[in-house]
Amino acid sequence: MITKKAINDLSYEIIGAAIEVHKVLGPGLLESNYEKALIHELSLRGLRTKSQQIIQVPYKEILLDCELRYDILVEDLVLVENKAVLEIHPIFEATLLTYMKHLKIPKGICANR
């Protein structure tokens, strides 16, 4: 069983990796560049990731073909939504929470560069 402490420790490691990416790359790049760098940094730290996978959205007795994709899933426990924007808007958090719900993921991080 995965403990809350283990998930929090994993989140701490992910945030550290995101800070490292920002320190090396700096601001001003596209979101996709930061995503690739973060995936690499996480792999250097021995963490398994999945990226850009489709999220199935059930509606009554069907699965909607919504083409929703998450950015990065780390160790099947923490969902990372990667942003490269001037300010975080509430819709980003709402999207992250919705993705977490559909994927049944216990923790999410919205990382802005």
N, C-alpha and C positions, 0 to 999 in steps of 0.2 A: 504494500500500500504506500502510495506517495503521500508524504506529510506536507502540511502547510509550510513548514520550515524549509523543506527541500525545494518547493516551488518558489518561495521567497529567495532562497540562495541562488536558484537558477535565474530568477529575474535580475538579481544583483549582478550576476555574471553577464547577462545580456546587456544591461545598461552600461556596464564597464566596456564591453565590446563596442557599443554604439558611440561612446565617448572617444574611444581610441580611433574609430573610423573618422569621426569629426575632426579630431586633432590632426590626423594625417592628411585628410582631403580638404578640410576647410569648407566654408560655405560656397554656395553658388552653382553647384552641379545639379543635374537632374536626379529625381528620386531613384530612378533605375540604377544609377551609378552607385549611390549610397547602399542600395539594396544588395548589389553584387559584392561590394566591399564588406558589408556586414555579414553576409553569408560566409565569405572567406574567413573573416575574423573569427566567427563562431566556430568554424571547422578547425581553425588553428588552436582553439581552446578545447577541442575534442567533443564539441556538441553537434548532434545530428539536427539537420534542418530539412524542411520541405518548403518549396516556394511556388507561388503562382498556381496553386491547385484550385480547381473549381469547387465551390460550395454548393451542395445540393439543398434546395429550398423546398420543403414539403408544403403542399397546400391541399388540404382535405385528402383525397385519395391519389393525388398525382405529385410528381416532382416537377417543379417549374424549371424551365430552361432559361435561367437568368444570367448565366455567364458571370456570376460573381466569383472573384478570385481573391484569396487572401495574399498578403505579401510574404510573410515568413512564419512558419510554425517550428518552434524549437522543442526538441525532445517530446513532441506530441503533448506538451503541457502548457506552453506559453505562446500566445499568438502575438506577433509583432506587426503593427501597421506602421509602415515607413512613410514619412512625409518630408517634403522639402518645400515648406511654405513660410511666409512671413509671420502668420499667426494661426494658432490652432482654433478651429471653429467647433461648436458643439456637435455638428453633424459627424465629425471624425470620431468622436467618442461613441456616438450612437451607432455608427457603422461597425466599429470594433465590438461593441457589446452584442450586436445582432449576429456578427460572424461567430463570436464565442458561443452564443446560444445554439446556433445551428450545428456547430462542430463539437459542442459539449466540452469546451476547453475552459479550465478553471481560472486562468489569468491572462490578461492582455496588457500590452504596452503600446502606446502611441508614441513613436520616436520621431521627433522633428529635428532636422538638421539646420 
